[in-house]
Amino acid sequence: MRSSAKGEFAHRKASELFHVDFHEFMRKEADYTNYELASEFGLTLRDVRKLKKQLFRS
């Protein structure tokens, strides 16, 4: 069976997205800027925007 990065991404649990704990991210989201969130969780600014978009959808 073939596997790809896109396939693995689709089968990951939502809580494992970007290896970030969503509950902690949501707590800090209200108080921190995107730059501070990125440095806190070791993400890029683009990844922070993706996480926020993902949280808004769910």
Residue pairs with C-beta under 8 A, 6 or more apart in sequence:
14 22
14 54
14 58
15 21
15 22
17 51
17 54
18 41
18 43
18 47
18 50
18 51
20 41
20 43
20 51
22 51
22 55
25 37
25 41
25 51
25 55
26 55
28 37
28 40
29 37
29 52
29 55
32 40
34 45
34 48
34 49
35 45
37 43
37 48
38 44
38 45
38 47
38 48
41 48
43 51
